[in-house]
């Protein structure tokens, strides 16, 4: 066996530039100034830096938890059909020719990932 290191198959892969918003969060976390303010990704925070959930969000979560018509099933891969159709109609207009001719499709994806 050779004790020399082999070059990684990834050694020629060019690194992408840092994503600014993630770098901003890293810099915020590294900063020791007690008066710092987080201007990056995330949620509202209290004076202890913990996420603060808006009261309206708590109210809606409570309403959803009591709604027996909702479940925790996964959506189809393309997302909720009614949502996709409504989004296409909102963007293109109800009388859009492509919509009327069934030539438009939408895809629902996760958001809030930066």
Buried (B, 14 or more C-beta within 10 A) or exposed (E): EEEEEEEEEEEEEEEEEEEEEEEBBEEBEEEEEEEEEBEBBEEEEEEEEEEEEEEEEEEEEEEEEEEEEEEEEEEEEEBEEEEBBEBBBEEBEEEBEEBEEEEBEBEBEEEEEE
